[in-house]
Amino acid sequence: MRGAILHAPGDVRFEERDDPTIVEPTDAIIRMSATCVCGSDLWDYRGINKVREAAPTGHEYCGIVEEVGSDVRTIKPGQFVIGSFFASDGTCPHCRAGYQTACANRVPMAVLGAQAEALRVPLADGTLVATPEVPDEAMLPHLLAASDVLGTGWFAAVAAGVLPGSTVAVVGDGAVGLLGVLAAKELGAERVIAMSRHEPRQKLATEFGATHIVTERGDDGVARIEDLTDGIGADAVLECVGTDEAMAQAIKSVRPGGGVGFVGVPHGVNLDARQMFYSIVRLQGGPAPVRRFLPELIDLIWTGRIEPGKVFDLELPLSEVAEGYAAMDERRAIKAFLRP
């Protein structure tokens, strides 16, 4: 088969790779229907994370099951399935508590490389969720979004404590931030403030349910949130970037007793413990347990209630994966959809 290999910062190639095979009896092999480039992939692509050697890349996937190991019980060949960016067994204490990304036996899917024509999925019973039937082509972008960015934005909203009638601010206008807006609206927020400077992203945020757009950043952004909330601050803030500025803005924008759900992979973030102590805010975040939300999110997509795939504004054949990376790096695209 062929798939993406990251050789060095800025150097993604579409090359021959070994076909995936069953390694463990709990594995499944899927033929990819769609994959994509994630904003978190850009940390390696830009060289912010050190690239030590050429390696497969990509962690978002959906497709048709071709083969399963002898111990797989709930997943069958011919099913259309979606999985999370961490494989999880579904049985350890952390999985049972709903935090599958902390599974005692977790496997990062990025190591296996989902930007490829086929993929081995470990721990198939605990990782994969089948749709009611094989979807049509038009539904693929929406279902693929559930593999990471939708589930991550949803977790940010849940972790921040979004409740019906609440006021929510979303820091970050990438795919996760935009779908955090959608999640907050679906969870019943009355006001959703999207922080964005980019007109196309502002338009999509509004379509997903944003009631206000704030273009300011840093302390000016915090001041604008205060203006919109009569000096109180937001009830919940979703931090979907991962930089020090974004985290500081999120913490300062939430009211005392409110919550921050942080899902941006941290780079250069320095938290001031004294400031946190006196701010009286709740912080929860980390790698989103997407598997917890997949059944609900698939149902919302299947019934047509939400269309998260609208975050894909560039579609390419998988063979042009390098252009997908470049377009997102240069902010010519929010998110690149790749079709094998």
C-alpha positions, 0 to 999 in steps of 0.5 A: 500500500501507499501512505504518508511519511514525514521525513523532516520538517516540511517534508511529507512524502507519499510512499510505498509502505508495508501492507498492514497485517494482523499482529495481535488477535485483538487487531482489525484491518480497515481499508480507509474510506477517508483520512485527513491532516490534523492541526496537531500534525503541524507541530511535527511538520513545522519542526516544533516537535523534533523529528528524529527519523522518517515515520508514518503520520496521521491519526484520524480515520474511518473505513471498511473492516477487511479482517479481524483477529481471532479475539475480536468479538464486536467488530466484523468484516464489511462494517464501516467503522470510526475510531479514536486517535488512541486505541483503547481496550475498553475494559481497564479502570480508566476506560470504564471511567470514560477516559479511554485516552488514559487506557492502561494499554493504549496505543497511539494511532499516529505511530501506525500512520492513518494517512494511508490506504489501509490501517491496522487498528489494535484493540478493535473491540474497545476502539472502533464503533460501527455505523448503522450501515455503510454511509454514502459519500456525502456523509464521509466528511462528517463521520471522519470529523468524529474521529478526532476534532469533533470529539475533541471540541466536544470534550473541551465543552464537557470539561469546561462545564458547558450547561444549558443557558450558559455563556461560553467563550472559545479560544481558537478558530481551527477545526477543534475550536470551530467544533467546540462552538458547535458542541457548546451550542448543542449542549445548550449554551445561550451565548457562544463567543468565538474568538477569531480574526479570520472572516471565513472561520468567523462565518463558519463559527456563526453557522455552528452557533456562535452568537458573538465574534471577538477579534481581539487577543490577549488582554484586549480579548479578555477585556472584550469578554468582560464587556460582553458579560457585564464584567463577570466573565464567561461561565465556561471557556474552551482553550483549543490552541495550546499556546501560553497566550491562549491558555492565559486568555482562557483562564482570565476570561472565565468567571470565578467558579467557572471552568476551562476545558483545555484541549490544545496540545501545550507548547510553551505554556507556563501556568502561574500557580498563584494566579490560578489559586486566586482566580478560583477556576476549574481546569480540566483537559488533555487528550480528549477521550473521543471514544466516550463520545463516539456513539452519541456523535455518530447518532447526531451525524447519522440523523442529520442534526449536526454537520461537523464535516464543514470544517473540511474546506480542502479536499485532495486525493491522498497522494497529494497529502503534502499539499494538505500539510502545506495548505494548513501550515500556510492557513490556506485551509482550515482542515484538509480532507484526504480521499484514498 
